[in-house]
Amino acid sequence: MKLILTREVSGLGQPGDVVTVKDGYARNYLLPLGNAIAWSLGGEKQIEGIRRARSAREIRDLDHAKQIKTSLESAEIVVKAKVGATGVLFGSVTDKDIAQAIKSVSGLDIDRHRIKVAGHIKKIGQYTAKVGLHSQISASVTVNVVAN
Protein backbone atom coordinates (compact mmCIF):
# COMPACT_ATOMS: atom_id res chain seq x y z
CA MET A 1 0.00 0.00 0.00
CA LYS A 2 1.32 3.43 -0.91
CA LEU A 3 1.24 6.03 1.90
CA ILE A 4 2.38 9.57 2.66
CA LEU A 5 4.05 9.87 6.08
CA THR A 6 2.80 12.70 8.29
CA ARG A 7 5.25 12.03 11.15
CA GLU A 8 8.71 10.57 11.46
CA VAL A 9 8.59 6.77 11.64
CA SER A 10 11.87 5.19 12.64
CA GLY A 11 13.18 2.82 10.02
CA LEU A 12 10.67 4.03 7.44
CA GLY A 13 11.05 7.74 6.70
CA GLN A 14 10.44 11.39 7.44
CA PRO A 15 7.24 13.45 7.18
CA GLY A 16 6.31 14.04 3.54
CA ASP A 17 7.97 10.87 2.24
CA VAL A 18 5.95 8.55 0.00
CA VAL A 19 6.49 4.94 1.10
CA THR A 20 5.17 1.53 0.12
CA VAL A 21 4.38 -0.82 3.02
CA LYS A 22 2.42 -4.02 3.56
CA ASP A 23 -1.34 -3.58 3.83
CA GLY A 24 -1.60 -4.89 7.40
CA TYR A 25 1.14 -2.56 8.69
CA ALA A 26 -0.65 0.38 7.10
CA ARG A 27 -4.16 -0.56 8.29
CA ASN A 28 -3.24 -1.65 11.81
CA TYR A 29 -0.45 0.73 12.75
CA LEU A 30 0.37 3.70 10.53
CA LEU A 31 -3.13 4.90 9.60
CA PRO A 32 -4.87 4.53 13.02
CA LEU A 33 -2.07 6.35 14.85
CA GLY A 34 -2.08 9.19 12.33
CA ASN A 35 1.50 8.53 11.24
CA ALA A 36 0.46 8.38 7.58
CA ILE A 37 -2.32 9.12 5.13
CA ALA A 38 -3.30 7.12 2.07
CA TRP A 39 -1.55 8.20 -1.10
CA SER A 40 -3.70 9.82 -3.78
CA LEU A 41 -3.31 12.52 -6.39
CA GLY A 42 -4.91 15.00 -4.00
CA GLY A 43 -2.56 13.83 -1.26
CA GLU A 44 0.41 14.65 -3.46
CA LYS A 45 -0.47 18.32 -3.02
CA GLN A 46 -0.26 17.94 0.77
CA ILE A 47 3.31 16.70 0.56
CA GLU A 48 4.69 20.17 -0.12
CA GLY A 49 2.88 21.58 2.93
CA ILE A 50 4.19 18.77 5.12
CA ARG A 51 7.74 19.32 3.88
CA ARG A 52 7.52 23.09 4.47
CA ALA A 53 6.36 22.52 8.05
CA ARG A 54 9.18 20.01 8.56
CA SER A 55 11.83 22.41 7.24
CA ALA A 56 10.58 25.15 9.58
CA ARG A 57 11.08 22.85 12.58
CA GLU A 58 14.17 21.13 11.27
CA ILE A 59 17.53 21.47 12.90
CA ARG A 60 20.02 22.29 10.17
CA ASP A 61 23.15 20.46 11.32
CA LEU A 62 25.16 19.26 14.31
CA ASP A 63 26.45 22.74 15.22
CA HIS A 64 22.92 24.16 15.14
CA ALA A 65 21.76 21.31 17.41
CA LYS A 66 24.57 22.12 19.89
CA GLN A 67 23.51 25.79 19.97
CA ILE A 68 19.91 24.82 20.62
CA LYS A 69 21.03 22.39 23.34
CA THR A 70 22.90 25.10 25.25
CA SER A 71 20.00 27.54 24.96
CA LEU A 72 17.47 24.93 26.12
CA GLU A 73 19.54 23.74 29.06
CA SER A 74 20.07 27.30 30.28
CA ALA A 75 16.42 28.32 29.83
CA GLU A 76 13.94 28.14 32.69
CA ILE A 77 10.91 26.17 31.50
CA VAL A 78 7.83 26.83 33.64
CA VAL A 79 4.54 24.98 33.15
CA LYS A 80 1.49 26.31 34.94
CA ALA A 81 -1.19 23.78 35.89
CA LYS A 82 -4.33 23.60 37.99
CA VAL A 83 -3.54 22.17 41.42
CA GLY A 84 -5.72 20.84 44.20
CA ALA A 85 -5.34 21.65 47.91
CA THR A 86 -2.88 18.77 48.45
CA GLY A 87 -0.51 19.81 45.64
CA VAL A 88 -1.72 17.17 43.19
CA LEU A 89 -2.51 18.30 39.65
CA PHE A 90 -5.88 18.00 37.98
CA GLY A 91 -4.71 15.69 35.21
CA SER A 92 -1.02 15.66 34.32
CA VAL A 93 1.60 17.68 32.46
CA THR A 94 2.11 16.19 29.00
CA ASP A 95 4.84 16.48 26.40
CA LYS A 96 2.55 18.84 24.50
CA ASP A 97 2.46 21.21 27.50
CA ILE A 98 6.25 21.10 27.74
CA ALA A 99 6.61 21.81 24.00
CA GLN A 100 4.34 24.86 24.35
CA ALA A 101 6.34 26.10 27.36
CA ILE A 102 9.60 25.70 25.41
CA LYS A 103 8.13 27.64 22.51
CA SER A 104 6.93 30.48 24.76
CA VAL A 105 10.32 30.76 26.51
CA SER A 106 12.78 30.27 23.66
CA GLY A 107 10.69 30.59 20.49
CA LEU A 108 11.80 27.13 19.31
CA ASP A 109 9.15 24.93 17.77
CA ILE A 110 10.10 21.50 19.15
CA ASP A 111 8.11 18.47 17.99
CA ARG A 112 6.34 17.01 21.02
CA HIS A 113 7.24 13.49 19.93
CA ARG A 114 10.91 14.28 20.57
CA ILE A 115 10.27 15.08 24.26
CA LYS A 116 10.62 12.18 26.72
CA VAL A 117 9.73 12.40 30.40
CA ALA A 118 10.42 9.61 32.89
CA GLY A 119 7.03 8.74 34.36
CA HIS A 120 4.01 11.01 34.64
CA ILE A 121 4.09 14.53 36.01
CA LYS A 122 1.20 14.72 38.47
CA LYS A 123 2.57 16.95 41.25
CA ILE A 124 4.12 20.40 41.42
CA GLY A 125 7.91 20.51 41.51
CA GLN A 126 10.96 20.18 39.28
CA TYR A 127 11.29 17.45 36.66
CA THR A 128 13.82 16.57 33.99
CA ALA A 129 12.84 15.96 30.37
CA LYS A 130 15.02 14.76 27.49
CA VAL A 131 14.60 16.56 24.17
CA GLY A 132 15.98 14.77 21.12
CA LEU A 133 17.45 17.42 18.86
CA HIS A 134 19.59 15.37 16.51
CA SER A 135 20.42 11.69 16.18
CA GLN A 136 23.56 12.31 18.27
CA ILE A 137 22.43 15.15 20.55
CA SER A 138 19.74 15.38 23.19
CA ALA A 139 19.21 18.13 25.74
CA SER A 140 18.24 17.68 29.39
CA VAL A 141 15.64 20.32 30.21
CA THR A 142 14.52 21.19 33.74
CA VAL A 143 10.76 21.73 33.88
CA ASN A 144 9.25 23.59 36.84
CA VAL A 145 5.60 22.76 37.40
CA VAL A 146 3.87 25.50 39.37
CA ALA A 147 0.32 26.20 40.50
CA ASN A 148 -1.79 28.25 38.14
N, CA, C and O atoms as a DFTB+ gen file, in Angstrom:
592 C
 N C O
     1  1       0.851      -1.171       0.000
     2  2       0.000       0.000       0.000
     3  2       0.894       1.231       0.000
     4  3       1.898       1.269       0.712
     5  1       0.547       2.214      -0.773
     6  2       1.320       3.434      -0.906
     7  2       0.759       4.479       0.061
     8  3      -0.443       4.744       0.072
     9  1       1.655       5.076       0.885
    10  2       1.241       6.025       1.902
    11  2       2.128       7.267       1.870
    12  3       3.234       7.248       1.330
    13  1       1.617       8.342       2.460
    14  2       2.381       9.568       2.665
    15  2       2.551       9.708       4.172
    16  3       1.560       9.772       4.899
    17  1       3.789       9.757       4.654
    18  2       4.050       9.872       6.078
    19  2       3.757      11.291       6.557
    20  3       4.131      12.267       5.907
    21  1       3.085      11.391       7.698
    22  2       2.799      12.695       8.293
    23  2       3.690      12.966       9.495
    24  3       3.814      14.109       9.933
    25  1       4.315      11.911      10.034
    26  2       5.251      12.028      11.149
    27  2       6.462      11.169      10.855
    28  3       6.435      10.319       9.964
    29  1       7.517      11.393      11.602
    30  2       8.710      10.568      11.460
    31  2       8.423       9.174      12.008
    32  3       7.934       9.031      13.129
    33  1       8.723       8.162      11.227
    34  2       8.589       6.775      11.642
    35  2       9.974       6.154      11.527
    36  3      10.548       6.081      10.440
    37  1      10.502       5.709      12.660
    38  2      11.872       5.191      12.644
    39  2      11.955       3.960      11.757
    40  3      11.115       3.063      11.832
    41  1      12.967       3.934      10.929
    42  2      13.177       2.818      10.016
    43  2      12.370       2.914       8.744
    44  3      12.515       2.069       7.861
    45  1      11.513       3.930       8.623
    46  2      10.666       4.029       7.442
    47  2      10.867       5.341       6.695
    48  3      11.045       5.326       5.477
    49  1      10.843       6.482       7.397
    50  2      11.050       7.739       6.699
    51  2      10.641       8.949       7.506
    52  3      10.254       8.850       8.671
    53  1      10.738      10.090       6.860
    54  2      10.444      11.392       7.444
    55  2       9.076      11.872       6.975
    56  3       8.528      11.322       6.019
    57  1       8.508      12.897       7.634
    58  2       7.236      13.450       7.177
    59  2       7.334      13.954       5.740
    60  3       8.296      14.631       5.377
    61  1       6.340      13.624       4.931
    62  2       6.313      14.044       3.537
    63  2       6.842      12.994       2.585
    64  3       6.702      13.143       1.371
    65  1       7.449      11.929       3.102
    66  2       7.966      10.867       2.245
    67  2       6.823       9.968       1.772
    68  3       5.887       9.696       2.524
    69  1       6.905       9.515       0.537
    70  2       5.950       8.549      -0.003
    71  2       6.605       7.179       0.121
    72  3       7.685       6.946      -0.422
    73  1       5.935       6.265       0.850
    74  2       6.488       4.940       1.097
    75  2       5.489       3.863       0.685
    76  3       4.283       4.105       0.622
    77  1       6.008       2.686       0.409
    78  2       5.173       1.531       0.121
    79  2       5.392       0.514       1.230
    80  3       6.520       0.083       1.470
    81  1       4.307       0.129       1.909
    82  2       4.379      -0.824       3.019
    83  2       3.324      -1.908       2.816
    84  3       2.451      -1.796       1.955
    85  1       3.423      -2.948       3.620
    86  2       2.419      -4.017       3.556
    87  2       1.080      -3.488       4.052
    88  3       1.025      -2.594       4.897
    89  1       0.004      -4.054       3.515
    90  2      -1.343      -3.575       3.826
    91  2      -1.663      -3.648       5.322
    92  3      -2.251      -2.715       5.868
    93  1      -1.289      -4.728       5.983
    94  2      -1.599      -4.893       7.405
    95  2      -0.884      -3.864       8.257
    96  3      -1.473      -3.339       9.202
    97  1       0.371      -3.559       7.949
    98  2       1.139      -2.557       8.688
    99  2       0.490      -1.192       8.538
   100  3       0.430      -0.415       9.491
   101  1       0.007      -0.906       7.344
   102  2      -0.655       0.379       7.102
   103  2      -1.985       0.453       7.841
   104  3      -2.252       1.429       8.543
   105  1      -2.825      -0.574       7.687
   106  2      -4.162      -0.563       8.291
   107  2      -4.151      -0.632       9.808
   108  3      -4.976       0.002      10.467
   109  1      -3.215      -1.402      10.370
   110  2      -3.237      -1.651      11.809
   111  2      -2.348      -0.722      12.620
   112  3      -2.549      -0.581      13.826
   113  1      -1.379      -0.092      11.988
   114  2      -0.452       0.731      12.754
   115  2      -0.353       2.166      12.246
   116  3      -0.663       3.102      12.983
   117  1       0.068       2.349      11.020
   118  2       0.365       3.696      10.526
   119  2      -0.870       4.584      10.407
   120  3      -0.855       5.725      10.869
   121  1      -1.928       4.079       9.800
   122  2      -3.126       4.902       9.601
   123  2      -3.878       5.195      10.898
   124  3      -4.251       6.348      11.112
   125  1      -4.124       4.209      11.787
   126  2      -4.869       4.528      13.015
   127  2      -4.146       5.499      13.951
   128  3      -4.791       6.286      14.643
   129  1      -2.812       5.446      13.976
   130  2      -2.067       6.351      14.850
   131  2      -1.853       7.726      14.239
   132  3      -1.338       8.625      14.903
   133  1      -2.242       7.899      12.985
   134  2      -2.078       9.190      12.326
   135  2      -0.669       9.439      11.840
   136  3      -0.301      10.583      11.571
   137  1       0.132       8.385      11.721
   138  2       1.501       8.534      11.241
   139  2       1.562       8.660       9.727
   140  3       2.593       9.056       9.181
   141  1       0.475       8.330       9.041
   142  2       0.465       8.376       7.576
   143  2      -0.955       8.597       7.082
   144  3      -1.932       8.383       7.799
   145  1      -1.033       9.036       5.820
   146  2      -2.321       9.123       5.130
   147  2      -2.196       8.340       3.829
   148  3      -1.096       8.159       3.308
   149  1      -3.317       7.882       3.312
   150  2      -3.298       7.120       2.069
   151  2      -2.855       8.020       0.918
   152  3      -3.240       9.186       0.833
   153  1      -2.047       7.456       0.048
   154  2      -1.555       8.202      -1.099
   155  2      -2.664       8.354      -2.125
   156  3      -3.394       7.404      -2.408
   157  1      -2.787       9.547      -2.678
   158  2      -3.705       9.824      -3.777
   159  2      -3.153      11.026      -4.532
   160  3      -2.185      11.647      -4.095
   161  1      -3.759      11.348      -5.648
   162  2      -3.305      12.521      -6.394
   163  2      -3.530      13.797      -5.595
   164  3      -2.715      14.718      -5.643
   165  1      -4.650      13.850      -4.853
   166  2      -4.908      15.003      -3.996
   167  2      -3.932      15.067      -2.835
   168  3      -3.550      16.148      -2.386
   169  1      -3.530      13.888      -2.351
   170  2      -2.560      13.826      -1.264
   171  2      -1.187      14.300      -1.678
   172  3      -0.413      14.778      -0.848
   173  1      -0.879      14.170      -2.955
   174  2       0.408      14.647      -3.461
   175  2       0.573      16.143      -3.208
   176  3       1.684      16.617      -2.971
   177  1      -0.536      16.886      -3.259
   178  2      -0.472      18.323      -3.025
   179  2      -0.157      18.638      -1.566
   180  3       0.411      19.688      -1.268
   181  1      -0.523      17.730      -0.649
   182  2      -0.258      17.944       0.769
   183  2       1.207      17.737       1.118
   184  3       1.686      18.235       2.137
   185  1       1.912      17.007       0.279
   186  2       3.310      16.699       0.559
   187  2       4.130      17.974       0.692
   188  3       4.965      18.075       1.591
   189  1       3.914      18.933      -0.171
   190  2       4.686      20.168      -0.120
   191  2       4.433      20.915       1.187
   192  3       5.364      21.476       1.764
   193  1       3.194      20.931       1.659
   194  2       2.877      21.577       2.933
   195  2       3.534      20.860       4.109
   196  3       4.019      21.502       5.040
   197  1       3.548      19.544       4.063
   198  2       4.187      18.765       5.123
   199  2       5.685      19.032       5.129
   200  3       6.282      19.182       6.195
   201  1       6.291      19.092       3.966
   202  2       7.739      19.323       3.879
   203  2       8.102      20.736       4.319
   204  3       9.152      20.934       4.930
   205  1       7.251      21.731       4.019
   206  2       7.515      23.095       4.469
   207  2       7.460      23.182       5.986
   208  3       8.296      23.842       6.603
   209  1       6.472      22.515       6.593
   210  2       6.362      22.517       8.046
   211  2       7.560      21.813       8.675
   212  3       8.057      22.241       9.717
   213  1       8.023      20.735       8.045
   214  2       9.180      20.005       8.558
   215  2      10.440      20.869       8.482
   216  3      11.241      20.875       9.416
   217  1      10.622      21.594       7.383
   218  2      11.825      22.413       7.239
   219  2      11.821      23.585       8.218
   220  3      12.888      24.047       8.623
   221  1      10.648      24.071       8.602
   222  2      10.580      25.153       9.577
   223  2      11.022      24.668      10.958
   224  3      11.630      25.423      11.716
   225  1      10.716      23.401      11.289
   226  2      11.083      22.847      12.583
   227  2      12.440      22.173      12.572
   228  3      12.992      21.875      13.630
   229  1      12.976      21.933      11.405
   230  2      14.172      21.125      11.265
   231  2      15.415      21.801      11.818
   232  3      15.601      23.012      11.694
   233  1      16.242      21.000      12.418
   234  2      17.528      21.469      12.900
   235  2      18.520      21.244      11.775
   236  3      18.652      20.131      11.264
   237  1      19.222      22.309      11.389
   238  2      20.021      22.288      10.169
   239  2      21.175      21.291      10.207
   240  3      21.323      20.482       9.291
   241  1      21.993      21.340      11.258
   242  2      23.153      20.458      11.319
   243  2      23.558      20.248      12.768
   244  3      22.856      20.675      13.685
   245  1      24.689      19.591      12.973
   246  2      25.162      19.256      14.311
   247  2      25.496      20.498      15.125
   248  3      25.199      20.545      16.319
   249  1      26.109      21.507      14.504
   250  2      26.449      22.736      15.222
   251  2      25.192      23.485      15.661
   252  3      25.141      24.027      16.766
   253  1      24.186      23.514      14.798
   254  2      22.923      24.161      15.145
   255  2      22.257      23.427      16.312
   256  3      21.684      24.061      17.197
   257  1      22.333      22.103      16.315
   258  2      21.762      21.312      17.409
   259  2      22.483      21.606      18.726
   260  3      21.843      21.660      19.776
   261  1      23.806      21.798      18.684
   262  2      24.572      22.119      19.895
   263  2      24.181      23.495      20.434
   264  3      24.092      23.683      21.648
   265  1      23.947      24.457      19.537
   266  2      23.512      25.787      19.970
   267  2      22.149      25.715      20.637
   268  3      21.922      26.342      21.672
   269  1      21.251      24.957      20.048
   270  2      19.911      24.819      20.621
   271  2      19.990      24.114      21.971
   272  3      19.268      24.471      22.902
   273  1      20.862      23.116      22.080
   274  2      21.028      22.388      23.341
   275  2      21.452      23.329      24.456
   276  3      20.883      23.286      25.546
   277  1      22.442      24.179      24.204
   278  2      22.901      25.098      25.248
   279  2      21.818      26.105      25.623
   280  3      21.671      26.450      26.796
   281  1      21.062      26.577      24.641
   282  2      20.004      27.539      24.961
   283  2      18.864      26.873      25.727
   284  3      18.281      27.494      26.615
   285  1      18.537      25.629      25.404
   286  2      17.469      24.933      26.119
   287  2      17.875      24.591      27.544
   288  3      17.077      24.736      28.471
   289  1      19.108      24.138      27.723
   290  2      19.542      23.743      29.060
   291  2      19.709      24.936      29.991
   292  3      19.627      24.786      31.211
   293  1      19.943      26.116      29.431
   294  2      20.072      27.302      30.278
   295  2      18.727      27.999      30.507
   296  3      18.604      28.830      31.407
   297  1      17.730      27.665      29.701
   298  2      16.419      28.319      29.833
   299  2      15.645      27.741      31.020
   300  3      15.818      26.579      31.389
   301  1      14.800      28.572      31.599
   302  2      13.935      28.141      32.688
   303  2      12.549      27.855      32.113
   304  3      11.829      28.775      31.724
   305  1      12.187      26.590      32.062
   306  2      10.909      26.167      31.503
   307  2       9.909      26.046      32.651
   308  3      10.099      25.247      33.568
   309  1       8.849      26.839      32.593
   310  2       7.827      26.835      33.638
   311  2       6.496      26.437      33.013
   312  3       6.062      27.027      32.024
   313  1       5.854      25.430      33.601
   314  2       4.542      24.979      33.148
   315  2       3.555      25.255      34.272
   316  3       3.731      24.787      35.397
   317  1       2.523      26.014      33.958
   318  2       1.488      26.309      34.945
   319  2       0.354      25.312      34.783
   320  3      -0.084      25.023      33.669
   321  1      -0.124      24.783      35.928
   322  2      -1.187      23.779      35.886
   323  2      -2.131      23.988      37.065
   324  3      -1.749      24.555      38.089
   325  1      -3.351      23.529      36.910
   326  2      -4.331      23.600      37.986
   327  2      -3.961      22.571      39.055
   328  3      -3.677      21.412      38.754
   329  1      -3.973      23.025      40.310
   330  2      -3.538      22.173      41.416
   331  2      -4.613      22.148      42.489
   332  3      -5.263      23.159      42.757
   333  1      -4.793      20.986      43.098
   334  2      -5.721      20.843      44.202
   335  2      -5.086      21.304      45.509
   336  3      -3.945      21.767      45.514
   337  1      -5.812      21.180      46.613
   338  2      -5.337      21.646      47.909
   339  2      -4.130      20.854      48.411
   340  3      -3.335      21.377      49.192
   341  1      -3.984      19.618      47.981
   342  2      -2.881      18.770      48.455
   343  2      -1.638      18.857      47.569
   344  3      -0.650      18.177      47.848
   345  1      -1.655      19.662      46.523
   346  2      -0.506      19.806      45.641
   347  2      -0.511      18.838      44.472
   348  3       0.469      18.743      43.734
   349  1      -1.606      18.124      44.302
   350  2      -1.723      17.172      43.193
   351  2      -2.437      17.869      42.037
   352  3      -3.421      18.578      42.245
   353  1      -1.939      17.664      40.827
   354  2      -2.513      18.305      39.650
   355  2      -3.856      17.694      39.267
   356  3      -4.127      16.526      39.543
   357  1      -4.681      18.499      38.633
   358  2      -5.884      17.999      37.980
   359  2      -5.446      17.511      36.606
   360  3      -5.284      18.317      35.689
   361  1      -5.254      16.225      36.451
   362  2      -4.710      15.685      35.213
   363  2      -3.212      15.541      35.354
   364  3      -2.716      15.241      36.440
   365  1      -2.482      15.751      34.268
   366  2      -1.023      15.664      34.322
   367  2      -0.423      16.604      33.283
   368  3      -1.115      17.084      32.386
   369  1       0.875      16.857      33.420
   370  2       1.595      17.677      32.458
   371  2       2.088      16.746      31.359
   372  3       2.759      15.753      31.640
   373  1       1.761      17.058      30.121
   374  2       2.112      16.195      29.000
   375  2       3.276      16.778      28.210
   376  3       3.718      17.900      28.458
   377  1       3.759      15.999      27.260
   378  2       4.838      16.477      26.396
   379  2       4.375      17.653      25.545
   380  3       5.185      18.495      25.159
   381  1       3.101      17.716      25.256
   382  2       2.552      18.844      24.500
   383  2       2.635      20.134      25.321
   384  3       2.958      21.192      24.781
   385  1       2.347      20.052      26.614
   386  2       2.460      21.214      27.496
   387  2       3.904      21.694      27.587
   388  3       4.167      22.897      27.586
   389  1       4.832      20.751      27.664
   390  2       6.248      21.103      27.743
   391  2       6.703      21.757      26.447
   392  3       7.458      22.729      26.475
   393  1       6.246      21.229      25.301
   394  2       6.609      21.807      24.003
   395  2       6.095      23.244      23.888
   396  3       6.793      24.108      23.358
   397  1       4.882      23.503      24.378
   398  2       4.341      24.860      24.347
   399  2       5.127      25.791      25.270
   400  3       5.344      26.955      24.935
   401  1       5.554      25.287      26.430
   402  2       6.340      26.103      27.355
   403  2       7.705      26.427      26.760
   404  3       8.207      27.539      26.925
   405  1       8.311      25.457      26.068
   406  2       9.601      25.703      25.415
   407  2       9.446      26.754      24.328
   408  3      10.300      27.628      24.175
   409  1       8.352      26.669      23.572
   410  2       8.125      27.643      22.506
   411  2       7.909      29.041      23.071
   412  3       8.400      30.017      22.504
   413  1       7.180      29.152      24.182
   414  2       6.931      30.477      24.755
   415  2       8.190      31.085      25.365
   416  3       8.340      32.306      25.370
   417  1       9.103      30.251      25.883
   418  2      10.320      30.763      26.506
   419  2      11.392      31.075      25.471
   420  3      11.984      32.154      25.488
   421  1      11.642      30.126      24.566
   422  2      12.782      30.274      23.657
   423  2      12.391      30.555      22.212
   424  3      13.243      30.939      21.410
   425  1      11.127      30.372      21.865
   426  2      10.694      30.593      20.490
   427  2      10.968      29.415      19.572
   428  3      10.691      29.491      18.375
   429  1      11.511      28.316      20.114
   430  2      11.804      27.135      19.309
   431  2      10.564      26.251      19.203
   432  3       9.881      25.996      20.194
   433  1      10.291      25.797      18.001
   434  2       9.146      24.926      17.766
   435  2       9.653      23.482      17.784
   436  3      10.063      22.944      16.756
   437  1       9.619      22.862      18.975
   438  2      10.096      21.496      19.154
   439  2       8.923      20.547      18.960
   440  3       7.839      20.772      19.497
   441  1       9.141      19.487      18.191
   442  2       8.113      18.472      17.988
   443  2       7.890      17.735      19.303
   444  3       8.849      17.288      19.931
   445  1       6.641      17.605      19.723
   446  2       6.339      17.009      21.015
   447  2       6.727      15.538      21.083
   448  3       6.910      14.998      22.174
   449  1       6.854      14.892      19.946
   450  2       7.242      13.485      19.929
   451  2       8.719      13.288      20.255
   452  3       9.155      12.166      20.514
   453  1       9.482      14.363      20.242
   454  2      10.907      14.277      20.574
   455  2      11.175      14.535      22.052
   456  3      12.326      14.494      22.485
   457  1      10.125      14.802      22.836
   458  2      10.268      15.075      24.260
   459  2       9.920      13.809      25.043
   460  3       8.843      13.239      24.868
   461  1      10.834      13.379      25.901
   462  2      10.623      12.178      26.717
   463  2      10.749      12.552      28.188
   464  3      11.723      13.179      28.606
   465  1       9.740      12.151      28.966
   466  2       9.728      12.399      30.399
   467  2       9.647      11.044      31.100
   468  3       8.854      10.187      30.709
   469  1      10.462      10.853      32.129
   470  2      10.417       9.607      32.889
   471  2       9.194       9.639      33.800
   472  3       9.135      10.441      34.732
   473  1       8.237       8.787      33.539
   474  2       7.028       8.741      34.359
   475  2       6.050       9.849      34.002
   476  3       6.211      10.550      33.004
   477  1       5.034       9.986      34.843
   478  2       4.011      11.008      34.639
   479  2       4.243      12.157      35.609
   480  3       4.673      11.948      36.744
   481  1       3.959      13.356      35.159
   482  2       4.092      14.530      36.014
   483  2       2.710      14.844      36.566
   484  3       1.846      15.358      35.855
   485  1       2.508      14.525      37.860
   486  2       1.200      14.719      38.470
   487  2       1.238      15.569      39.737
   488  3       0.217      15.749      40.400
   489  1       2.424      16.093      40.072
   490  2       2.569      16.952      41.250
   491  2       3.410      18.164      40.868
   492  3       4.149      18.138      39.885
   493  1       3.283      19.238      41.672
   494  2       4.121      20.402      41.416
   495  2       5.551      20.074      41.833
   496  3       5.781      19.238      42.707
   497  1       6.507      20.744      41.192
   498  2       7.915      20.507      41.508
   499  2       8.775      20.607      40.264
   500  3       8.330      21.080      39.218
   501  1      10.028      20.149      40.395
   502  2      10.964      20.176      39.280
   503  2      11.118      18.772      38.700
   504  3      11.213      17.785      39.430
   505  1      11.139      18.710      37.368
   506  2      11.290      17.446      36.658
   507  2      12.299      17.634      35.532
   508  3      12.552      18.753      35.085
   509  1      12.865      16.530      35.087
   510  2      13.818      16.569      33.989
   511  2      13.213      15.873      32.782
   512  3      12.656      14.780      32.890
   513  1      13.330      16.521      31.629
   514  2      12.837      15.960      30.371
   515  2      13.987      15.915      29.377
   516  3      14.835      16.808      29.363
   517  1      14.020      14.892      28.557
   518  2      15.023      14.760      27.495
   519  2      14.381      15.203      26.188
   520  3      13.280      14.772      25.845
   521  1      15.083      16.068      25.466
   522  2      14.605      16.559      24.174
   523  2      15.593      16.090      23.117
   524  3      16.756      16.493      23.129
   525  1      15.134      15.241      22.204
   526  2      15.985      14.767      21.123
   527  2      16.070      15.815      20.026
   528  3      15.077      16.121      19.365
   529  1      17.262      16.360      19.839
   530  2      17.449      17.424      18.861
   531  2      18.025      16.901      17.550
   532  3      17.677      17.384      16.472
   533  1      18.890      15.933      17.650
   534  2      19.595      15.371      16.508
   535  2      19.806      13.902      16.847
   536  3      19.597      13.499      17.991
   537  1      20.209      13.110      15.892
   538  2      20.422      11.688      16.180
   539  2      21.523      11.485      17.215
   540  3      21.537      10.463      17.901
   541  1      22.440      12.433      17.340
   542  2      23.555      12.309      18.273
   543  2      23.430      13.208      19.497
   544  3      24.177      13.038      20.461
   545  1      22.505      14.158      19.479
   546  2      22.432      15.152      20.553
   547  2      21.031      15.197      21.149
   548  3      20.029      15.273      20.436
   549  1      20.993      15.148      22.487
   550  2      19.740      15.376      23.189
   551  2      20.027      16.311      24.360
   552  3      21.103      16.268      24.956
   553  1      19.060      17.144      24.674
   554  2      19.214      18.131      25.740
   555  2      18.404      17.712      26.956
   556  3      17.291      17.205      26.822
   557  1      18.962      17.924      28.142
   558  2      18.238      17.684      29.393
   559  2      17.650      19.014      29.844
   560  3      18.381      19.960      30.137
   561  1      16.343      19.075      29.896
   562  2      15.644      20.323      30.210
   563  2      15.001      20.178      31.583
   564  3      14.357      19.169      31.867
   565  1      15.175      21.182      32.431
   566  2      14.522      21.191      33.738
   567  2      13.190      21.905      33.595
   568  3      13.121      23.047      33.141
   569  1      12.128      21.203      33.997
   570  2      10.761      21.730      33.878
   571  2      10.238      21.989      35.284
   572  3      10.180      21.075      36.106
   573  1       9.859      23.230      35.561
   574  2       9.249      23.593      36.836
   575  2       7.738      23.603      36.655
   576  3       7.210      24.348      35.830
   577  1       7.053      22.785      37.417
   578  2       5.597      22.763      37.399
   579  2       5.115      23.564      38.603
   580  3       5.423      23.242      39.750
   581  1       4.351      24.616      38.312
   582  2       3.867      25.501      39.369
   583  2       2.354      25.586      39.316
   584  3       1.733      25.247      38.309
   585  1       1.767      26.045      40.420
   586  2       0.317      26.196      40.505
   587  2      -0.123      27.379      39.648
   588  3       0.557      28.403      39.578
   589  1      -1.250      27.220      39.013
   590  2      -1.793      28.252      38.137
   591  2      -2.494      29.316      38.938
   592  3      -3.017      30.274      38.369
